[in-house]
Amino acid sequence: MSCKSGVGHLKANSSELIVGDTEKAEALNTYFTSVFTVDDGILPDFDRRVDDSVFINHVDFTVSTPLR
């Protein structure tokens, strides 16, 4: 197992290598915006899986100590 930081070289559509951080960010942004859809604001209907009397009225968040 290893951990690397940063993004490696990318290949542009023209087969040219992209090595600069700004250029890599722009290339990734261009790709991601080309494959995602625009939110139309319409939420799908989901059938309830529990009785109508079941609900969450309070949530507590606490900090926990990581296991070692």
A tleap script that builds the chain and sets N, CA, C and O, in Angstrom:
source leaprc.protein.ff14SB
mol = sequence {
  NMET SER CYS LYS SER GLY VAL GLY HIE LEU
  LYS ALA ASN SER SER GLU LEU ILE VAL GLY
  ASP THR GLU LYS ALA GLU ALA LEU ASN THR
  TYR PHE THR SER VAL PHE THR VAL ASP ASP
  GLY ILE LEU PRO ASP PHE ASP ARG ARG VAL
  ASP ASP SER VAL PHE ILE ASN HIE VAL ASP
  PHE THR VAL SER THR PRO LEU CARG
}
set mol.1.N position { 0.846 -1.166 0.000 }
set mol.1.CA position { 0.000 0.000 0.000 }
set mol.1.C position { 0.892 1.229 0.000 }
set mol.1.O position { 1.918 1.277 0.679 }
set mol.2.N position { 0.481 2.212 -0.770 }
set mol.2.CA position { 1.233 3.454 -0.781 }
set mol.2.C position { 0.274 4.621 -0.905 }
set mol.2.O position { -0.894 4.446 -1.252 }
set mol.3.N position { 0.759 5.778 -0.627 }
set mol.3.CA position { -0.043 6.986 -0.707 }
set mol.3.C position { 0.747 8.016 -1.501 }
set mol.3.O position { 1.868 8.368 -1.133 }
set mol.4.N position { 0.167 8.489 -2.574 }
set mol.4.CA position { 0.821 9.518 -3.387 }
set mol.4.C position { -0.017 10.781 -3.335 }
set mol.4.O position { -1.243 10.717 -3.234 }
set mol.5.N position { 0.626 11.900 -3.402 }
set mol.5.CA position { -0.109 13.148 -3.453 }
set mol.5.C position { -0.006 13.714 -4.860 }
set mol.5.O position { 0.946 13.437 -5.590 }
set mol.6.N position { -0.985 14.496 -5.219 }
set mol.6.CA position { -0.997 15.109 -6.532 }
set mol.6.C position { -1.620 14.217 -7.590 }
set mol.6.O position { -1.971 13.067 -7.329 }
set mol.7.N position { -1.749 14.758 -8.768 }
set mol.7.CA position { -2.319 14.049 -9.910 }
set mol.7.C position { -1.207 13.826 -10.912 }
set mol.7.O position { -0.465 14.752 -11.242 }
set mol.8.N position { -1.090 12.612 -11.393 }
set mol.8.CA position { -0.058 12.312 -12.378 }
set mol.8.C position { -0.318 13.002 -13.703 }
set mol.8.O position { -1.308 13.719 -13.856 }
set mol.9.N position { 0.565 12.787 -14.654 }
set mol.9.CA position { 0.399 13.387 -15.978 }
set mol.9.C position { -0.888 12.871 -16.615 }
set mol.9.O position { -1.281 11.722 -16.413 }
set mol.10.N position { -1.528 13.730 -17.379 }
set mol.10.CA position { -2.749 13.372 -18.098 }
set mol.10.C position { -2.478 13.444 -19.590 }
set mol.10.O position { -1.582 14.161 -20.034 }
set mol.11.N position { -3.257 12.697 -20.359 }
set mol.11.CA position { -3.106 12.751 -21.809 }
set mol.11.C position { -4.295 13.516 -22.385 }
set mol.11.O position { -5.447 13.166 -22.130 }
set mol.12.N position { -4.015 14.553 -23.154 }
set mol.12.CA position { -5.063 15.350 -23.777 }
set mol.12.C position { -5.644 14.588 -24.962 }
set mol.12.O position { -5.078 13.589 -25.406 }
set mol.13.N position { -6.773 15.065 -25.469 }
set mol.13.CA position { -7.397 14.443 -26.647 }
set mol.13.C position { -6.440 14.381 -27.819 }
set mol.13.O position { -6.546 13.496 -28.669 }
set mol.14.N position { -5.514 15.308 -27.866 }
set mol.14.CA position { -4.544 15.362 -28.957 }
set mol.14.C position { -3.353 14.436 -28.703 }
set mol.14.O position { -2.363 14.485 -29.432 }
set mol.15.N position { -3.447 13.590 -27.665 }
set mol.15.CA position { -2.390 12.676 -27.221 }
set mol.15.C position { -1.190 13.393 -26.620 }
set mol.15.O position { -0.170 12.761 -26.345 }
set mol.16.N position { -1.294 14.679 -26.414 }
set mol.16.CA position { -0.232 15.464 -25.793 }
set mol.16.C position { -0.315 15.308 -24.277 }
set mol.16.O position { -1.417 15.265 -23.729 }
set mol.17.N position { 0.833 15.221 -23.581 }
set mol.17.CA position { 0.834 15.099 -22.134 }
set mol.17.C position { 0.553 16.437 -21.469 }
set mol.17.O position { 1.068 17.474 -21.887 }
set mol.18.N position { -0.264 16.399 -20.435 }
set mol.18.CA position { -0.566 17.586 -19.643 }
set mol.18.C position { 0.168 17.404 -18.320 }
set mol.18.O position { -0.087 16.442 -17.595 }
set mol.19.N position { 1.079 18.325 -18.005 }
set mol.19.CA position { 1.898 18.173 -16.809 }
set mol.19.C position { 1.702 19.279 -15.780 }
set mol.19.O position { 1.957 19.054 -14.597 }
set mol.20.N position { 1.260 20.457 -16.185 }
set mol.20.CA position { 1.089 21.585 -15.260 }
set mol.20.C position { -0.171 21.433 -14.425 }
set mol.20.O position { -1.191 20.948 -14.915 }
set mol.21.N position { -0.104 21.851 -13.154 }
set mol.21.CA position { -1.250 21.727 -12.258 }
set mol.21.C position { -2.479 22.463 -12.779 }
set mol.21.O position { -3.581 21.915 -12.757 }
set mol.22.N position { -2.305 23.690 -13.245 }
set mol.22.CA position { -3.434 24.461 -13.757 }
set mol.22.C position { -4.035 23.797 -14.980 }
set mol.22.O position { -5.257 23.705 -15.101 }
set mol.23.N position { -3.188 23.334 -15.886 }
set mol.23.CA position { -3.660 22.683 -17.095 }
set mol.23.C position { -4.387 21.376 -16.769 }
set mol.23.O position { -5.394 21.051 -17.398 }
set mol.24.N position { -3.872 20.620 -15.777 }
set mol.24.CA position { -4.535 19.381 -15.364 }
set mol.24.C position { -5.913 19.692 -14.773 }
set mol.24.O position { -6.890 19.007 -15.073 }
set mol.25.N position { -5.984 20.726 -13.933 }
set mol.25.CA position { -7.259 21.106 -13.330 }
set mol.25.C position { -8.262 21.504 -14.403 }
set mol.25.O position { -9.431 21.124 -14.331 }
set mol.26.N position { -7.819 22.260 -15.392 }
set mol.26.CA position { -8.714 22.682 -16.478 }
set mol.26.C position { -9.173 21.485 -17.312 }
set mol.26.O position { -10.340 21.412 -17.696 }
set mol.27.N position { -8.263 20.545 -17.595 }
set mol.27.CA position { -8.614 19.360 -18.379 }
set mol.27.C position { -9.620 18.494 -17.626 }
set mol.27.O position { -10.591 18.018 -18.216 }
set mol.28.N position { -9.397 18.286 -16.327 }
set mol.28.CA position { -10.337 17.494 -15.534 }
set mol.28.C position { -11.690 18.187 -15.424 }
set mol.28.O position { -12.730 17.534 -15.514 }
set mol.29.N position { -11.684 19.497 -15.232 }
set mol.29.CA position { -12.936 20.243 -15.162 }
set mol.29.C position { -13.706 20.130 -16.472 }
set mol.29.O position { -14.920 19.923 -16.464 }
set mol.30.N position { -13.015 20.262 -17.583 }
set mol.30.CA position { -13.670 20.138 -18.890 }
set mol.30.C position { -14.290 18.758 -19.056 }
set mol.30.O position { -15.417 18.632 -19.535 }
set mol.31.N position { -13.553 17.722 -18.659 }
set mol.31.CA position { -14.089 16.369 -18.778 }
set mol.31.C position { -15.308 16.172 -17.876 }
set mol.31.O position { -16.350 15.700 -18.332 }
set mol.32.N position { -15.177 16.535 -16.594 }
set mol.32.CA position { -16.272 16.298 -15.663 }
set mol.32.C position { -17.529 17.063 -16.065 }
set mol.32.O position { -18.633 16.532 -15.946 }
set mol.33.N position { -17.382 18.293 -16.536 }
set mol.33.CA position { -18.570 19.036 -16.952 }
set mol.33.C position { -19.187 18.453 -18.213 }
set mol.33.O position { -20.356 18.710 -18.498 }
set mol.34.N position { -18.431 17.676 -18.970 }
set mol.34.CA position { -18.993 17.081 -20.188 }
set mol.34.C position { -19.786 15.810 -19.901 }
set mol.34.O position { -20.601 15.405 -20.730 }
set mol.35.N position { -19.572 15.168 -18.750 }
set mol.35.CA position { -20.248 13.896 -18.475 }
set mol.35.C position { -21.375 14.009 -17.451 }
set mol.35.O position { -22.170 13.077 -17.327 }
set mol.36.N position { -21.471 15.102 -16.723 }
set mol.36.CA position { -22.540 15.254 -15.759 }
set mol.36.C position { -23.734 15.939 -16.380 }
set mol.36.O position { -23.600 16.648 -17.377 }
set mol.37.N position { -24.924 15.726 -15.787 }
set mol.37.CA position { -26.132 16.351 -16.293 }
set mol.37.C position { -26.498 17.539 -15.417 }
set mol.37.O position { -26.091 17.619 -14.258 }
set mol.38.N position { -27.251 18.439 -15.970 }
set mol.38.CA position { -27.705 19.610 -15.230 }
set mol.38.C position { -28.897 19.193 -14.374 }
set mol.38.O position { -29.805 18.516 -14.856 }
set mol.39.N position { -28.893 19.596 -13.112 }
set mol.39.CA position { -29.990 19.272 -12.199 }
set mol.39.C position { -31.253 19.964 -12.671 }
set mol.39.O position { -31.273 21.183 -12.845 }
set mol.40.N position { -32.322 19.179 -12.880 }
set mol.40.CA position { -33.586 19.769 -13.318 }
set mol.40.C position { -34.483 20.145 -12.145 }
set mol.40.O position { -35.586 20.653 -12.346 }
set mol.41.N position { -34.018 19.900 -10.919 }
set mol.41.CA position { -34.761 20.290 -9.733 }
set mol.41.C position { -35.916 19.368 -9.392 }
set mol.41.O position { -36.620 19.618 -8.414 }
set mol.42.N position { -36.138 18.315 -10.158 }
set mol.42.CA position { -37.245 17.392 -9.901 }
set mol.42.C position { -36.725 16.233 -9.056 }
set mol.42.O position { -35.805 15.518 -9.454 }
set mol.43.N position { -37.329 16.063 -7.889 }
set mol.43.CA position { -36.940 14.979 -7.002 }
set mol.43.C position { -37.816 13.759 -7.266 }
set mol.43.O position { -39.027 13.903 -7.433 }
set mol.44.N position { -37.240 12.573 -7.306 }
set mol.44.CA position { -38.043 11.376 -7.540 }
set mol.44.C position { -38.883 11.032 -6.308 }
set mol.44.O position { -38.514 11.369 -5.183 }
set mol.45.N position { -40.002 10.365 -6.528 }
set mol.45.CA position { -40.833 9.891 -5.422 }
set mol.45.C position { -40.265 8.583 -4.898 }
set mol.45.O position { -39.889 7.702 -5.671 }
set mol.46.N position { -40.207 8.465 -3.581 }
set mol.46.CA position { -39.765 7.237 -2.938 }
set mol.46.C position { -40.847 6.783 -1.977 }
set mol.46.O position { -41.332 7.565 -1.159 }
set mol.47.N position { -41.223 5.521 -2.079 }
set mol.47.CA position { -42.196 4.973 -1.151 }
set mol.47.C position { -41.556 4.849 0.228 }
set mol.47.O position { -40.384 4.495 0.354 }
set mol.48.N position { -42.357 5.151 1.275 }
set mol.48.CA position { -41.858 4.989 2.645 }
set mol.48.C position { -41.633 3.520 2.920 }
set mol.48.O position { -42.418 2.677 2.486 }
set mol.49.N position { -40.574 3.207 3.634 }
set mol.49.CA position { -40.274 1.826 3.986 }
set mol.49.C position { -40.611 1.528 5.439 }
set mol.49.O position { -40.464 0.397 5.902 }
set mol.50.N position { -41.058 2.541 6.144 }
set mol.50.CA position { -41.452 2.371 7.543 }
set mol.50.C position { -42.822 3.002 7.739 }
set mol.50.O position { -43.296 3.758 6.892 }
set mol.51.N position { -43.443 2.687 8.853 }
set mol.51.CA position { -44.748 3.230 9.192 }
set mol.51.C position { -44.685 4.754 9.303 }
set mol.51.O position { -43.633 5.318 9.607 }
set mol.52.N position { -45.819 5.417 9.055 }
set mol.52.CA position { -45.859 6.883 9.135 }
set mol.52.C position { -45.538 7.408 10.529 }
set mol.52.O position { -45.177 8.576 10.678 }
set mol.53.N position { -45.663 6.560 11.560 }
set mol.53.CA position { -45.378 7.003 12.924 }
set mol.53.C position { -43.871 7.033 13.214 }
set mol.53.O position { -43.459 7.538 14.259 }
set mol.54.N position { -43.057 6.506 12.318 }
set mol.54.CA position { -41.611 6.461 12.515 }
set mol.54.C position { -40.989 7.723 11.919 }
set mol.54.O position { -41.212 8.042 10.751 }
set mol.55.N position { -40.205 8.441 12.733 }
set mol.55.CA position { -39.534 9.647 12.257 }
set mol.55.C position { -38.336 9.946 13.136 }
set mol.55.O position { -38.213 9.392 14.229 }
set mol.56.N position { -37.462 10.805 12.679 }
set mol.56.CA position { -36.308 11.255 13.456 }
set mol.56.C position { -36.597 12.681 13.888 }
set mol.56.O position { -36.824 13.561 13.058 }
set mol.57.N position { -36.585 12.897 15.192 }
set mol.57.CA position { -36.839 14.260 15.664 }
set mol.57.C position { -35.635 14.879 16.348 }
set mol.57.O position { -35.659 16.052 16.720 }
set mol.58.N position { -34.553 14.070 16.517 }
set mol.58.CA position { -33.362 14.611 17.159 }
set mol.58.C position { -32.151 13.759 16.755 }
set mol.58.O position { -32.236 12.532 16.702 }
set mol.59.N position { -31.036 14.418 16.474 }
set mol.59.CA position { -29.801 13.718 16.124 }
set mol.59.C position { -28.668 14.321 16.944 }
set mol.59.O position { -28.507 15.540 16.990 }
set mol.60.N position { -27.885 13.462 17.590 }
set mol.60.CA position { -26.714 13.915 18.349 }
set mol.60.C position { -25.454 13.500 17.604 }
set mol.60.O position { -25.353 12.361 17.149 }
set mol.61.N position { -24.501 14.402 17.476 }
set mol.61.CA position { -23.207 14.099 16.909 }
set mol.61.C position { -22.172 14.304 18.005 }
set mol.61.O position { -22.146 15.344 18.663 }
set mol.62.N position { -21.316 13.299 18.195 }
set mol.62.CA position { -20.281 13.403 19.202 }
set mol.62.C position { -18.932 13.066 18.581 }
set mol.62.O position { -18.853 12.334 17.594 }
set mol.63.N position { -17.889 13.601 19.163 }
set mol.63.CA position { -16.539 13.318 18.707 }
set mol.63.C position { -16.113 12.019 19.373 }
set mol.63.O position { -16.283 11.844 20.580 }
set mol.64.N position { -15.565 11.118 18.587 }
set mol.64.CA position { -15.094 9.864 19.159 }
set mol.64.C position { -13.582 9.759 19.007 }
set mol.64.O position { -12.987 10.386 18.130 }
set mol.65.N position { -12.988 8.976 19.853 }
set mol.65.CA position { -11.547 8.745 19.799 }
set mol.65.C position { -11.275 7.625 18.803 }
set mol.65.O position { -11.907 6.572 18.893 }
set mol.66.N position { -10.360 7.810 17.860 }
set mol.66.CA position { -10.080 6.752 16.887 }
set mol.66.C position { -9.516 5.503 17.569 }
set mol.66.O position { -8.793 5.601 18.561 }
set mol.67.N position { -9.847 4.350 17.036 }
set mol.67.CA position { -9.317 3.095 17.547 }
set mol.67.C position { -7.852 2.967 17.189 }
set mol.67.O position { -7.422 3.451 16.142 }
set mol.68.N position { -7.098 2.334 18.030 }
set mol.68.CA position { -5.687 2.147 17.747 }
set mol.68.C position { -5.364 0.717 17.629 }
set mol.68.O position { -4.209 0.363 17.390 }
savepdb mol mol.pdb
quit
